[in-house]
Amino acid sequence: MTRPRRKRKGEISEILSAMLWKPGERPEDYEIVFESRGTETGLDSVRGDEIVEVKSDRLILPGDTVIPLHRIVEIRVRGKSIWSR
């Protein structure tokens, strides 16, 4: 039986920073799913090309909208999950 890989602190910001800055990455292929109190399902998502900046503890979206990284539950690339809680 294999043990689940342990998440490490900073992993989300590393993935998202690479998405924005690594040559060859296409931010529009990324979908970031996060907890949102304002939706019926409790989840919402943004595409990677909607992200203005990645900080160590939050995402900045247009209009100074902030998503704390601890609310992110999944990161998908072209529909395939590459990270999840």
N, C-alpha and C positions, 0 to 999 in steps of 0.2 A: 504494500500500500504506500503510495507517495503522499507526502505531506504537502499541503498547500504552501505556495511561496509566500513568505512573509513580506508585507509591504514595508517599505522604509520611508522615513520622513524625507520629504523633498522630491519623492519620485514623480508626483503629479507635475510639479513645476518643471522638472527636467524634461519630461515628455512634451509638455506644451511649449517650452522654450525651444526645443529641437524642432518642433513643428513649425515655429515661426522663423527660425534662423538657419536651420541646416539646409545646405544646398540640395535641391532636388525634392524637398518635401513640398507638398501641396496642401496648405491649410484648409482649402475648401473641401478636401476629402475627409476632414476630421469632424466628428460630432462629439460634443461634450455634454453629457447628461448630468443634471444636478437636481438636488432637492429644492423645491420651490413651494412656498406656502400659498402662492396665488393661483394654483392650478387644481383642477378636480382630482387628478391622479397623484398630486404631490411631487411630480417630476416635470422638468422642462429641459430644453436643450438649446445649444447654440452651435453654429458651425465655426470651425477654426478661423475662417477668414473674417469673422465678426469680432474677434478679440483684438483689442488695441494694445494691451500690455499684459505681461505675466509677471506678477510679483511673487515673492517667496510664500505668501499666505493668501493671495487673492488674484482673480482675473479682473481686468478692467475692460468694459465694453463701451461702445459709443454712448454719449450722454452721461458719462461718469457712473454708469451702472457698475456695481461691484458684486462679484460672486466669490464668497470665501471658498478656498480650496477644500476645506473640510466638508463642504456640501456636494462636491463632485462624487458621483457614484459609479460612473463608467465613462471610458473614452473609447470611441469607435473610429476606425479608419475604413472608408468605403463599406460601411455596414458591419465590419468584423470587429468584435470587442478585443482591444489590446490591453485594457486595464479595467478592473472593476473591484469594488469593495466586497 
